[in-house]
């Protein structure tokens, strides 16, 4: 009985292996190109919250593709730096305008 079960198990494993791998020219699991990041971040306008939420990075064998992640982080860093400098300029202009109004009231 033991030998019968052992031989049956070997035959079943071999049949499943041949079915998955394929027995000839037919390709059951064809080679596919790795996923590439299709940059959904807009080029013609600044990035907004919806763009960042919609961003989906392609997954590689061991996580995310480093080059794609680096590109996105560089782009977002540049956008944030530009916005920070613009906010600082506007705050300075507002402070200057507020100081100018205070001097007009005293006259």
C-alpha positions as CSV (number, residue, x, y, z in Angstrom):
1,X,0.0,0.0,0.0
2,X,2.8,2.4,0.9
3,X,4.5,1.9,-2.5
4,X,1.3,2.4,-4.3
5,X,0.7,5.8,-2.6
6,X,4.3,6.8,-3.2
7,X,4.2,6.0,-6.9
8,X,0.8,7.7,-7.2
9,X,2.1,10.8,-5.5
10,X,5.2,10.9,-7.8
11,X,3.0,10.6,-10.9
12,X,0.7,13.4,-9.7
13,X,3.6,15.7,-9.0
14,X,5.2,15.0,-12.3
15,X,1.9,15.5,-14.2
16,X,1.3,18.9,-12.4
17,X,4.8,20.0,-13.1
18,X,4.5,19.1,-16.8
19,X,1.2,20.9,-17.0
20,X,2.6,24.1,-15.5
21,X,5.9,24.1,-17.3
22,X,4.6,22.9,-20.6
23,X,5.7,20.0,-22.6
24,X,7.0,21.6,-25.7
25,X,6.8,24.7,-27.9
26,X,3.7,26.2,-26.1
27,X,4.7,28.8,-23.6
28,X,2.4,28.8,-20.6
29,X,4.2,31.6,-18.8
30,X,5.5,34.0,-21.4
31,X,8.3,36.4,-20.6
32,X,7.0,39.9,-20.0
33,X,8.9,43.2,-20.0
34,X,9.3,44.7,-16.5
35,X,6.9,47.4,-15.5
36,X,8.0,51.0,-16.3
37,X,6.8,54.1,-14.6
38,X,4.5,56.0,-16.9
39,X,5.0,59.4,-15.3
40,X,1.5,60.5,-14.4
41,X,2.9,63.7,-12.9
42,X,1.9,66.6,-15.1
43,X,4.7,68.4,-17.0
44,X,2.8,71.5,-18.0
45,X,1.6,72.5,-14.6
46,X,2.5,72.2,-10.9
47,X,1.8,69.0,-9.1
48,X,-1.2,69.0,-6.8
49,X,-2.5,66.6,-4.1
50,X,-4.6,64.6,-6.5
51,X,-1.5,63.9,-8.7
52,X,0.4,62.6,-5.8
53,X,-2.5,60.4,-4.6
54,X,-2.9,59.0,-8.1
55,X,0.8,58.1,-8.4
56,X,1.4,54.4,-8.5
57,X,5.0,53.2,-8.7
58,X,5.7,49.9,-10.5
59,X,6.8,47.1,-8.2
60,X,10.1,45.2,-8.9
61,X,11.3,41.9,-7.5
62,X,12.5,43.3,-4.2
63,X,10.2,46.3,-3.8
64,X,10.0,49.4,-5.8
65,X,12.3,50.4,-8.6
66,X,14.8,52.8,-7.1
67,X,15.3,54.9,-10.2
68,X,11.6,55.5,-10.6
69,X,11.2,56.4,-6.9
70,X,14.3,58.7,-7.1
71,X,12.8,60.5,-10.1
72,X,9.5,61.1,-8.4
73,X,11.1,62.3,-5.2
74,X,13.4,64.7,-7.1
75,X,10.4,66.1,-8.9
76,X,8.3,66.5,-5.8
77,X,11.3,68.0,-3.9
78,X,11.7,70.6,-6.6
79,X,8.0,71.5,-6.6
80,X,8.0,71.9,-2.8
81,X,11.1,74.0,-2.9
82,X,9.6,76.3,-5.5
83,X,6.3,76.6,-3.5
84,X,8.2,77.3,-0.3
85,X,10.2,80.1,-1.9
86,X,7.0,81.6,-3.4
87,X,5.3,81.5,0.0
88,X,8.2,83.2,1.6
89,X,8.1,85.9,-1.1
90,X,4.4,86.5,-0.6
91,X,4.8,86.6,3.2
92,X,7.5,89.2,2.8
93,X,5.3,91.2,0.5
94,X,2.4,91.0,2.9
95,X,4.6,92.0,5.8
96,X,5.9,95.0,3.8
97,X,2.4,96.0,2.8
98,X,1.2,95.7,6.5
99,X,4.1,97.8,7.7
100,X,3.3,100.4,5.0
101,X,-0.3,100.6,6.1
102,X,0.7,101.1,9.7
103,X,2.8,104.1,8.8
104,X,0.0,105.7,6.7
105,X,-2.4,105.4,9.7
106,X,0.0,107.3,12.0
107,X,0.3,110.3,9.6
